[in-house]
Amino acid sequence: MEQMAFMQAQQNQILQNQHEMQGYYHRWESSEEHRQQQLDNVIQELGGLRLQFNNFQNYQQPPS
């Protein structure tokens, strides 16, 4: 009987740990999605700045 209680306690602990790990994973996953979105935004912004710089170089040449 005592062994059954011990096994039940172990099983409860395993389920609790599993639930906790799922929580950590979901938080990591959402922070990773956020990081990727920030990276995409930076890349898009850099692309826009490069276009502006190229336009500036092409059209702001001093008269020769």
RABELVEN-V818694 format. One record per helix or strand. SS is the DSSP state (H for helix, E for strand). FROM is the first residue (numbers start at 1). TO is the last residue. If there is no record, write none. Layout:
SS&FROM&TO / SS&FROM&TO
This chain:
H&2&59
